[in-house]
Amino acid sequence: MERAETMVRLYAVRHGEKERGRDPALTPAGLERAGALATTLADEPITVVFTSDYRRCQETIAPLARARGLEPIVIEAADPHR
């Protein structure tokens, strides 16, 4: 039996610029960068997105997920103090 080769490409993205405080939102600049991320990766064959449950991470990936019609898979963060 012949084995099919499948290439998997993984993109690791750090959250955009964030406000201060506990589980902060992105700043306006961070939100702009999140939109730029979606534009930059527009031609990439992304079929699934993962994010931690931190607000800043979910806001960073949201434009890309929306553009693809994907529901991000949320993984609980390890740090309870955020």
C-alpha positions as a Markdown table, in Angstrom:
| # | Residue | x | y | z |
|---|---|---|---|---|
| 1 | Met | 0.0 | 0.0 | 0.0 |
| 2 | Glu | 1.4 | 3.4 | -0.9 |
| 3 | Arg | 1.5 | 6.0 | 1.8 |
| 4 | Ala | 0.2 | 9.5 | 1.0 |
| 5 | Glu | 2.4 | 12.3 | 2.3 |
| 6 | Thr | 0.6 | 15.2 | 3.9 |
| 7 | Met | 2.4 | 18.4 | 4.8 |
| 8 | Val | 1.1 | 20.3 | 7.8 |
| 9 | Arg | 2.1 | 23.9 | 8.3 |
| 10 | Leu | 1.7 | 25.4 | 11.8 |
| 11 | Tyr | 1.7 | 29.1 | 12.4 |
| 12 | Ala | 2.4 | 30.3 | 16.0 |
| 13 | Val | 1.2 | 33.8 | 16.6 |
| 14 | Arg | 1.7 | 35.9 | 19.7 |
| 15 | His | -1.2 | 38.2 | 20.7 |
| 16 | Gly | -1.3 | 41.8 | 19.7 |
| 17 | Glu | -0.5 | 44.7 | 21.9 |
| 18 | Lys | -2.7 | 44.6 | 25.0 |
| 19 | Glu | -4.1 | 46.9 | 27.6 |
| 20 | Arg | -3.0 | 46.6 | 31.2 |
| 21 | Gly | -4.8 | 44.7 | 33.9 |
| 22 | Arg | -6.1 | 41.2 | 34.5 |
| 23 | Asp | -7.0 | 39.4 | 31.2 |
| 24 | Pro | -6.7 | 42.6 | 29.2 |
| 25 | Ala | -8.2 | 43.4 | 25.8 |
| 26 | Leu | -6.1 | 44.4 | 22.9 |
| 27 | Thr | -5.3 | 48.1 | 22.4 |
| 28 | Pro | -6.5 | 49.8 | 19.2 |
| 29 | Ala | -3.0 | 49.1 | 17.7 |
| 30 | Gly | -3.3 | 45.4 | 18.7 |
| 31 | Leu | -6.7 | 45.2 | 17.0 |
| 32 | Glu | -5.3 | 46.7 | 13.9 |
| 33 | Arg | -2.5 | 44.2 | 13.9 |
| 34 | Ala | -5.0 | 41.4 | 14.4 |
| 35 | Gly | -6.7 | 42.6 | 11.2 |
| 36 | Ala | -3.4 | 42.7 | 9.4 |
| 37 | Leu | -2.7 | 39.2 | 10.5 |
| 38 | Ala | -5.9 | 38.0 | 8.8 |
| 39 | Thr | -4.9 | 39.9 | 5.6 |
| 40 | Thr | -1.3 | 38.5 | 5.7 |
| 41 | Leu | -2.6 | 34.9 | 6.0 |
| 42 | Ala | -5.5 | 35.4 | 3.5 |
| 43 | Asp | -4.0 | 33.1 | 0.9 |
| 44 | Glu | -2.8 | 30.4 | 3.3 |
| 45 | Pro | -4.8 | 27.1 | 3.5 |
| 46 | Ile | -5.7 | 27.5 | 7.2 |
| 47 | Thr | -8.5 | 25.1 | 8.2 |
| 48 | Val | -8.4 | 25.2 | 12.0 |
| 49 | Val | -7.3 | 27.8 | 14.6 |
| 50 | Phe | -6.5 | 27.3 | 18.3 |
| 51 | Thr | -6.3 | 30.0 | 21.0 |
| 52 | Ser | -6.0 | 30.2 | 24.7 |
| 53 | Asp | -8.9 | 31.4 | 26.8 |
| 54 | Tyr | -7.1 | 34.7 | 27.4 |
| 55 | Arg | -9.1 | 37.6 | 25.9 |
| 56 | Arg | -6.1 | 39.2 | 24.2 |
| 57 | Cys | -5.4 | 35.9 | 22.3 |
| 58 | Gln | -9.0 | 35.4 | 21.3 |
| 59 | Glu | -9.2 | 39.0 | 20.0 |
| 60 | Thr | -6.0 | 38.5 | 18.0 |
| 61 | Ile | -7.2 | 35.4 | 16.2 |
| 62 | Ala | -10.9 | 36.5 | 15.8 |
| 63 | Pro | -10.5 | 38.4 | 12.4 |
| 64 | Leu | -8.7 | 35.5 | 10.8 |
| 65 | Ala | -11.2 | 33.0 | 12.1 |
| 66 | Arg | -14.2 | 35.2 | 10.9 |
| 67 | Ala | -12.6 | 35.6 | 7.5 |
| 68 | Arg | -12.4 | 31.8 | 7.2 |
| 69 | Gly | -15.7 | 31.0 | 8.8 |
| 70 | Leu | -13.9 | 29.1 | 11.5 |
| 71 | Glu | -14.8 | 28.7 | 15.2 |
| 72 | Pro | -11.5 | 28.9 | 17.2 |
| 73 | Ile | -10.8 | 25.9 | 19.4 |
| 74 | Val | -10.2 | 27.4 | 22.9 |
| 75 | Ile | -7.7 | 25.8 | 25.2 |
| 76 | Glu | -7.7 | 26.7 | 28.9 |
| 77 | Ala | -4.6 | 28.6 | 29.9 |
| 78 | Ala | -2.3 | 27.2 | 32.5 |
| 79 | Asp | -1.8 | 30.4 | 34.5 |
| 80 | Pro | -4.8 | 31.1 | 36.8 |
| 81 | His | -3.4 | 34.5 | 37.6 |
| 82 | Arg | -3.4 | 35.8 | 34.0 |
